[in-house]
Amino acid sequence: MAARKNEHEIALGNIIGSNLFNTMAVVGIAGIIQPMKVDPGILSRDMPMMTGLTVSLFIICYGFKGRPGRINRFEGLALVLSYVLYMGWLFASQGHGVNSGLT
């Protein structure tokens, strides 16, 4: 709704806040209820990738070129394409006997 009302900053804040809440609260509460094993690949493969994408999102949103706080179509396509390629890589690596964490 925020994007339709031309309030893009609120929409981006909602997305980031939702992701942070899901990661911190939902996984944290599940861990309190039932401790779980974490695949070492998450720390060596997934965390650097997600950290890099988060940093790139902040750089894009800072707006070194053009208007600050705006993501143009090329930047959005680059972020979506990086996600699709990463998920494809995880899927392909799972099929070759590498434990990718997808079960």
ABEGO torsion letter per residue (X at the ends): XAAAAGBAAAAAAAAAAAAAAAAAAAAAAAAAABBBBBBAAAAAAAAAAAAAAAAAAAAAAAGABEBBGBBBAAAAAAAAAAAAAAAAAAAAAAAAGBBAGBX
